[in-house]
Amino acid sequence: MAHHHHHYEQDNPRFHLDALYCSEEHWEEQEVDHECYLSAEINSMLLLEQDMSWDDEHLTSLLAKQRQNKLYTYLHANPLLAGARREGVDWILKVNAHYSFSALTALLAVDYLDRFLLSFQFQNAKPWMTQLAAVACLSLAAKVEETHVPLLLDLQVEDSKYLFEAKTIKRMEILVLSTLGWKMNPVTPLSFLDYITRRLGLKDYLCWEFLRRCERILLYAIADSRFMCYVPSVVATATMMHVVNSVEARLGAEYQNQLLGMLGIDKEKVDECYKVIVEMMSGLEVNEKQSKKRTFGSVPGSPNGVMDASFSCDSSNDSWAVAASASVSSSPEPLSKKTRTSTTTTTQDQLLLNHPNSEFLSIPP
């Protein structure tokens, strides 16, 4: 059952699970947090120790299990479904940032949502159904990936159009699980990104910065339906190429050849996907500049607008009735530090450029 959602402000819960992310004050003052460097070194050592168990069989398994997103064709044929999916993904990304969930949690939630929408007949008369599915998918993804999961009612933040009762979300979770055949660990671009970064040999914070930038691109990409045309390995490779070229373009061709040889994927597909990433990131930069101009340099809020609708849903024997009323939300909170573009990107670029290229970008044989 869903009720009118009254806008309220709440403190952003910080779970402090990831020691790699320093406090924003350190970033803004462009100071080096030695504890963060130490944490990165420790985590890097753990990854390198585990690398012994990662062999070619794992990569072969990933390549065999990866699947292309088949929802793309249906989105073009049904604009209402495309719009509902876009709203659902936007909401997932906002809440993922609000609670500082991992990038994998967001990718899993969107994967669940897409597979559910592909298998479950979308009903134009019930636009709130996709929002309910998005809540259920994010809840399931958080239970799979996170160690701390908020209550179902607390999960519904960041301009939610509907506020569903916990029992309603739980019923939807069961429906999603059964529809997906309980297959909750799909291959994602992060699967290949994790494998490649292990092969790179994570030695210090700069390699973690490489990983962070790749994750940032992927979080933007999952909201763009154009990336549904490519399998996860292609998206991962194109993403890494974009990060490498943004740091040291002259190494791009050599690095791409190493990746293509390792993964055995089609170069043309990677080049196509890379062009889509370039277009997407260029568009985001333009939008960000325009947002800064409109707000006179202040931190922009959510780009998805201020006007939303609040709805009430009544549940009776698995049927819901929807009533809508217009409302205006107050200014949304800034995005979490995990997805915000750091104001010290230029400084971090310089750090990456000053790092020995042979150590940072070479893939061990």
Contacts in CASP RR format, 6 or more apart in sequence:
PFRMAT RR
TARGET T0000
AUTHOR 0000-0000-0000
METHOD contacts of the structure
MODEL  1
MAHHHHHYEQDNPRFHLDALYCSEEHWEEQEVDHECYLSAEINSMLLLEQ
DMSWDDEHLTSLLAKQRQNKLYTYLHANPLLAGARREGVDWILKVNAHYS
FSALTALLAVDYLDRFLLSFQFQNAKPWMTQLAAVACLSLAAKVEETHVP
LLLDLQVEDSKYLFEAKTIKRMEILVLSTLGWKMNPVTPLSFLDYITRRL
GLKDYLCWEFLRRCERILLYAIADSRFMCYVPSVVATATMMHVVNSVEAR
LGAEYQNQLLGMLGIDKEKVDECYKVIVEMMSGLEVNEKQSKKRTFGSVP
GSPNGVMDASFSCDSSNDSWAVAASASVSSSPEPLSKKTRTSTTTTTQDQ
LLLNHPNSEFLSIPP
1 164 0 8 1.000
1 165 0 8 1.000
1 167 0 8 1.000
1 168 0 8 1.000
1 313 0 8 1.000
1 314 0 8 1.000
1 315 0 8 1.000
1 320 0 8 1.000
2 128 0 8 1.000
2 132 0 8 1.000
2 162 0 8 1.000
2 163 0 8 1.000
2 164 0 8 1.000
2 165 0 8 1.000
2 168 0 8 1.000
2 311 0 8 1.000
2 312 0 8 1.000
2 313 0 8 1.000
2 314 0 8 1.000
2 315 0 8 1.000
2 320 0 8 1.000
3 163 0 8 1.000
3 165 0 8 1.000
3 312 0 8 1.000
3 313 0 8 1.000
4 163 0 8 1.000
4 310 0 8 1.000
4 311 0 8 1.000
4 312 0 8 1.000
4 325 0 8 1.000
5 156 0 8 1.000
5 160 0 8 1.000
5 161 0 8 1.000
5 162 0 8 1.000
5 163 0 8 1.000
5 310 0 8 1.000
5 311 0 8 1.000
6 310 0 8 1.000
7 327 0 8 1.000
7 329 0 8 1.000
7 330 0 8 1.000
9 330 0 8 1.000
9 333 0 8 1.000
10 157 0 8 1.000
12 98 0 8 1.000
12 99 0 8 1.000
12 333 0 8 1.000
12 336 0 8 1.000
13 99 0 8 1.000
13 100 0 8 1.000
13 150 0 8 1.000
14 100 0 8 1.000
15 99 0 8 1.000
15 100 0 8 1.000
15 146 0 8 1.000
15 147 0 8 1.000
15 148 0 8 1.000
17 100 0 8 1.000
17 147 0 8 1.000
17 148 0 8 1.000
18 100 0 8 1.000
18 102 0 8 1.000
18 338 0 8 1.000
19 35 0 8 1.000
19 36 0 8 1.000
19 39 0 8 1.000
19 40 0 8 1.000
19 43 0 8 1.000
20 36 0 8 1.000
20 39 0 8 1.000
20 40 0 8 1.000
20 43 0 8 1.000
20 205 0 8 1.000
20 208 0 8 1.000
20 212 0 8 1.000
21 36 0 8 1.000
21 337 0 8 1.000
21 338 0 8 1.000
22 33 0 8 1.000
22 36 0 8 1.000
23 33 0 8 1.000
24 337 0 8 1.000
26 32 0 8 1.000
26 33 0 8 1.000
26 36 0 8 1.000
27 342 0 8 1.000
27 343 0 8 1.000
27 344 0 8 1.000
28 343 0 8 1.000
28 344 0 8 1.000
30 344 0 8 1.000
30 347 0 8 1.000
36 205 0 8 1.000
37 204 0 8 1.000
37 205 0 8 1.000
40 204 0 8 1.000
40 205 0 8 1.000
40 208 0 8 1.000
41 203 0 8 1.000
41 204 0 8 1.000
41 205 0 8 1.000
43 202 0 8 1.000
43 208 0 8 1.000
44 201 0 8 1.000
44 202 0 8 1.000
44 203 0 8 1.000
44 204 0 8 1.000
44 207 0 8 1.000
44 208 0 8 1.000
47 197 0 8 1.000
47 198 0 8 1.000
47 201 0 8 1.000
47 202 0 8 1.000
48 198 0 8 1.000
48 201 0 8 1.000
48 202 0 8 1.000
48 203 0 8 1.000
50 198 0 8 1.000
51 198 0 8 1.000
51 199 0 8 1.000
51 201 0 8 1.000
54 195 0 8 1.000
54 198 0 8 1.000
58 195 0 8 1.000
59 195 0 8 1.000
59 262 0 8 1.000
59 263 0 8 1.000
62 187 0 8 1.000
62 191 0 8 1.000
62 192 0 8 1.000
62 195 0 8 1.000
62 233 0 8 1.000
63 233 0 8 1.000
63 263 0 8 1.000
63 264 0 8 1.000
65 186 0 8 1.000
65 187 0 8 1.000
66 187 0 8 1.000
66 191 0 8 1.000
66 231 0 8 1.000
66 232 0 8 1.000
66 233 0 8 1.000
67 186 0 8 1.000
67 187 0 8 1.000
67 231 0 8 1.000
68 228 0 8 1.000
68 229 0 8 1.000
68 230 0 8 1.000
68 231 0 8 1.000
69 114 0 8 1.000
69 227 0 8 1.000
69 228 0 8 1.000
70 118 0 8 1.000
70 228 0 8 1.000
71 85 0 8 1.000
71 114 0 8 1.000
71 115 0 8 1.000
71 117 0 8 1.000
71 118 0 8 1.000
71 225 0 8 1.000
71 228 0 8 1.000
72 225 0 8 1.000
72 228 0 8 1.000
72 229 0 8 1.000
74 81 0 8 1.000
74 117 0 8 1.000
74 118 0 8 1.000
75 81 0 8 1.000
75 82 0 8 1.000
75 85 0 8 1.000
75 225 0 8 1.000
75 228 0 8 1.000
76 82 0 8 1.000
78 122 0 8 1.000
80 122 0 8 1.000
80 124 0 8 1.000
80 127 0 8 1.000
81 117 0 8 1.000
81 122 0 8 1.000
82 225 0 8 1.000
84 122 0 8 1.000
84 127 0 8 1.000
84 130 0 8 1.000
84 131 0 8 1.000
85 113 0 8 1.000
85 114 0 8 1.000
85 117 0 8 1.000
85 130 0 8 1.000
85 225 0 8 1.000
86 223 0 8 1.000
86 225 0 8 1.000
87 130 0 8 1.000
87 131 0 8 1.000
87 161 0 8 1.000
88 113 0 8 1.000
88 130 0 8 1.000
88 131 0 8 1.000
88 134 0 8 1.000
89 110 0 8 1.000
89 113 0 8 1.000
89 134 0 8 1.000
89 222 0 8 1.000
89 223 0 8 1.000
90 223 0 8 1.000
90 304 0 8 1.000
91 131 0 8 1.000
91 134 0 8 1.000
91 158 0 8 1.000
91 159 0 8 1.000
91 160 0 8 1.000
92 106 0 8 1.000
92 109 0 8 1.000
92 110 0 8 1.000
92 113 0 8 1.000
92 134 0 8 1.000
92 137 0 8 1.000
92 138 0 8 1.000
93 106 0 8 1.000
93 219 0 8 1.000
93 222 0 8 1.000
93 223 0 8 1.000
93 339 0 8 1.000
94 157 0 8 1.000
94 158 0 8 1.000
94 159 0 8 1.000
94 302 0 8 1.000
94 335 0 8 1.000
95 101 0 8 1.000
95 138 0 8 1.000
95 155 0 8 1.000
95 156 0 8 1.000
95 157 0 8 1.000
95 158 0 8 1.000
96 105 0 8 1.000
96 106 0 8 1.000
96 109 0 8 1.000
96 138 0 8 1.000
96 219 0 8 1.000
96 339 0 8 1.000
97 335 0 8 1.000
97 336 0 8 1.000
97 338 0 8 1.000
97 339 0 8 1.000
98 157 0 8 1.000
98 158 0 8 1.000
98 333 0 8 1.000
98 336 0 8 1.000
99 142 0 8 1.000
99 150 0 8 1.000
99 155 0 8 1.000
99 336 0 8 1.000
100 336 0 8 1.000
100 337 0 8 1.000
100 338 0 8 1.000
101 142 0 8 1.000
101 145 0 8 1.000
101 146 0 8 1.000
102 145 0 8 1.000
102 146 0 8 1.000
103 190 0 8 1.000
103 215 0 8 1.000
103 218 0 8 1.000
103 219 0 8 1.000
103 338 0 8 1.000
104 145 0 8 1.000
104 188 0 8 1.000
104 190 0 8 1.000
105 138 0 8 1.000
105 141 0 8 1.000
105 142 0 8 1.000
105 144 0 8 1.000
105 145 0 8 1.000
105 146 0 8 1.000
106 141 0 8 1.000
106 219 0 8 1.000
106 222 0 8 1.000
107 188 0 8 1.000
107 189 0 8 1.000
107 190 0 8 1.000
107 218 0 8 1.000
107 219 0 8 1.000
107 222 0 8 1.000
108 140 0 8 1.000
108 141 0 8 1.000
108 144 0 8 1.000
108 145 0 8 1.000
108 184 0 8 1.000
108 186 0 8 1.000
108 188 0 8 1.000
109 134 0 8 1.000
109 137 0 8 1.000
109 138 0 8 1.000
109 140 0 8 1.000
109 141 0 8 1.000
109 142 0 8 1.000
110 137 0 8 1.000
110 222 0 8 1.000
110 223 0 8 1.000
111 186 0 8 1.000
111 188 0 8 1.000
112 137 0 8 1.000
112 140 0 8 1.000
112 141 0 8 1.000
112 176 0 8 1.000
112 180 0 8 1.000
112 184 0 8 1.000
113 130 0 8 1.000
113 133 0 8 1.000
113 134 0 8 1.000
113 137 0 8 1.000
114 228 0 8 1.000
115 179 0 8 1.000
115 180 0 8 1.000
115 186 0 8 1.000
116 133 0 8 1.000
116 137 0 8 1.000
116 176 0 8 1.000
116 179 0 8 1.000
116 180 0 8 1.000
117 130 0 8 1.000
117 133 0 8 1.000
119 179 0 8 1.000
119 180 0 8 1.000
120 133 0 8 1.000
120 175 0 8 1.000
120 179 0 8 1.000
122 129 0 8 1.000
122 130 0 8 1.000
123 129 0 8 1.000
126 320 0 8 1.000
126 322 0 8 1.000
127 322 0 8 1.000
128 161 0 8 1.000
128 162 0 8 1.000
128 311 0 8 1.000
128 313 0 8 1.000
128 320 0 8 1.000
128 322 0 8 1.000
131 160 0 8 1.000
131 161 0 8 1.000
131 162 0 8 1.000
132 162 0 8 1.000
132 164 0 8 1.000
132 168 0 8 1.000
132 169 0 8 1.000
132 172 0 8 1.000
133 172 0 8 1.000
133 176 0 8 1.000
135 152 0 8 1.000
135 155 0 8 1.000
135 156 0 8 1.000
135 160 0 8 1.000
135 164 0 8 1.000
135 169 0 8 1.000
135 172 0 8 1.000
136 169 0 8 1.000
136 172 0 8 1.000
136 173 0 8 1.000
136 175 0 8 1.000
136 176 0 8 1.000
137 176 0 8 1.000
138 155 0 8 1.000
139 149 0 8 1.000
139 152 0 8 1.000
139 155 0 8 1.000
139 169 0 8 1.000
139 173 0 8 1.000
140 173 0 8 1.000
140 176 0 8 1.000
140 177 0 8 1.000
140 184 0 8 1.000
142 149 0 8 1.000
142 150 0 8 1.000
142 155 0 8 1.000
143 149 0 8 1.000
144 184 0 8 1.000
144 185 0 8 1.000
151 166 0 8 1.000
152 164 0 8 1.000
152 166 0 8 1.000
152 169 0 8 1.000
152 170 0 8 1.000
153 163 0 8 1.000
153 165 0 8 1.000
153 166 0 8 1.000
156 162 0 8 1.000
156 163 0 8 1.000
156 164 0 8 1.000
158 302 0 8 1.000
158 332 0 8 1.000
158 333 0 8 1.000
159 302 0 8 1.000
159 304 0 8 1.000
159 308 0 8 1.000
159 329 0 8 1.000
159 332 0 8 1.000
161 308 0 8 1.000
161 309 0 8 1.000
161 310 0 8 1.000
161 311 0 8 1.000
162 310 0 8 1.000
162 311 0 8 1.000
162 313 0 8 1.000
164 172 0 8 1.000
164 313 0 8 1.000
165 315 0 8 1.000
168 313 0 8 1.000
168 315 0 8 1.000
171 318 0 8 1.000
177 184 0 8 1.000
187 232 0 8 1.000
188 232 0 8 1.000
189 218 0 8 1.000
189 221 0 8 1.000
189 232 0 8 1.000
189 233 0 8 1.000
189 235 0 8 1.000
189 236 0 8 1.000
189 239 0 8 1.000
190 215 0 8 1.000
190 218 0 8 1.000
190 236 0 8 1.000
191 232 0 8 1.000
191 236 0 8 1.000
192 232 0 8 1.000
192 233 0 8 1.000
192 236 0 8 1.000
192 237 0 8 1.000
192 263 0 8 1.000
193 211 0 8 1.000
193 214 0 8 1.000
193 215 0 8 1.000
193 218 0 8 1.000
193 236 0 8 1.000
193 239 0 8 1.000
193 240 0 8 1.000
196 236 0 8 1.000
196 240 0 8 1.000
196 259 0 8 1.000
196 262 0 8 1.000
196 363 0 8 1.000
197 207 0 8 1.000
197 210 0 8 1.000
197 211 0 8 1.000
199 262 0 8 1.000
199 363 0 8 1.000
199 364 0 8 1.000
200 207 0 8 1.000
200 210 0 8 1.000
200 360 0 8 1.000
200 361 0 8 1.000
200 362 0 8 1.000
200 363 0 8 1.000
200 364 0 8 1.000
201 207 0 8 1.000
201 364 0 8 1.000
202 208 0 8 1.000
202 211 0 8 1.000
203 359 0 8 1.000
206 351 0 8 1.000
206 352 0 8 1.000
206 355 0 8 1.000
206 360 0 8 1.000
207 360 0 8 1.000
209 348 0 8 1.000
209 351 0 8 1.000
209 352 0 8 1.000
210 243 0 8 1.000
210 247 0 8 1.000
210 352 0 8 1.000
210 360 0 8 1.000
213 243 0 8 1.000
213 246 0 8 1.000
214 236 0 8 1.000
214 239 0 8 1.000
214 240 0 8 1.000
214 243 0 8 1.000
216 339 0 8 1.000
216 341 0 8 1.000
217 239 0 8 1.000
217 242 0 8 1.000
217 243 0 8 1.000
217 277 0 8 1.000
217 281 0 8 1.000
218 235 0 8 1.000
218 236 0 8 1.000
218 239 0 8 1.000
219 339 0 8 1.000
220 280 0 8 1.000
220 281 0 8 1.000
220 284 0 8 1.000
221 227 0 8 1.000
221 235 0 8 1.000
221 239 0 8 1.000
221 277 0 8 1.000
221 280 0 8 1.000
224 276 0 8 1.000
224 280 0 8 1.000
226 276 0 8 1.000
226 280 0 8 1.000
227 235 0 8 1.000
227 273 0 8 1.000
227 276 0 8 1.000
230 238 0 8 1.000
230 269 0 8 1.000
230 272 0 8 1.000
230 273 0 8 1.000
231 265 0 8 1.000
233 263 0 8 1.000
233 265 0 8 1.000
234 265 0 8 1.000
234 266 0 8 1.000
234 269 0 8 1.000
234 270 0 8 1.000
234 273 0 8 1.000
235 273 0 8 1.000
237 256 0 8 1.000
237 259 0 8 1.000
237 260 0 8 1.000
237 263 0 8 1.000
237 265 0 8 1.000
237 270 0 8 1.000
237 273 0 8 1.000
238 270 0 8 1.000
238 271 0 8 1.000
238 273 0 8 1.000
238 274 0 8 1.000
238 276 0 8 1.000
238 277 0 8 1.000
239 277 0 8 1.000
240 255 0 8 1.000
240 259 0 8 1.000
241 252 0 8 1.000
241 255 0 8 1.000
241 256 0 8 1.000
241 259 0 8 1.000
241 270 0 8 1.000
241 274 0 8 1.000
242 274 0 8 1.000
242 277 0 8 1.000
242 278 0 8 1.000
242 281 0 8 1.000
244 251 0 8 1.000
244 252 0 8 1.000
244 255 0 8 1.000
244 361 0 8 1.000
245 252 0 8 1.000
246 349 0 8 1.000
247 349 0 8 1.000
247 352 0 8 1.000
247 353 0 8 1.000
248 352 0 8 1.000
248 353 0 8 1.000
248 357 0 8 1.000
248 361 0 8 1.000
251 357 0 8 1.000
251 361 0 8 1.000
255 361 0 8 1.000
255 363 0 8 1.000
256 267 0 8 1.000
256 270 0 8 1.000
258 363 0 8 1.000
259 363 0 8 1.000
260 267 0 8 1.000
260 270 0 8 1.000
262 363 0 8 1.000
287 303 0 8 1.000
288 300 0 8 1.000
288 341 0 8 1.000
291 300 0 8 1.000
291 301 0 8 1.000
291 303 0 8 1.000
292 298 0 8 1.000
292 300 0 8 1.000
294 300 0 8 1.000
295 301 0 8 1.000
299 334 0 8 1.000
300 334 0 8 1.000
301 331 0 8 1.000
301 332 0 8 1.000
301 333 0 8 1.000
301 334 0 8 1.000
301 335 0 8 1.000
302 332 0 8 1.000
302 335 0 8 1.000
306 328 0 8 1.000
306 329 0 8 1.000
306 331 0 8 1.000
307 326 0 8 1.000
307 328 0 8 1.000
307 329 0 8 1.000
308 327 0 8 1.000
308 328 0 8 1.000
308 329 0 8 1.000
309 324 0 8 1.000
309 325 0 8 1.000
309 326 0 8 1.000
309 327 0 8 1.000
310 324 0 8 1.000
310 325 0 8 1.000
310 327 0 8 1.000
311 322 0 8 1.000
311 323 0 8 1.000
311 324 0 8 1.000
311 325 0 8 1.000
312 322 0 8 1.000
312 323 0 8 1.000
313 320 0 8 1.000
313 321 0 8 1.000
313 322 0 8 1.000
314 320 0 8 1.000
314 321 0 8 1.000
334 340 0 8 1.000
342 348 0 8 1.000
352 360 0 8 1.000
END
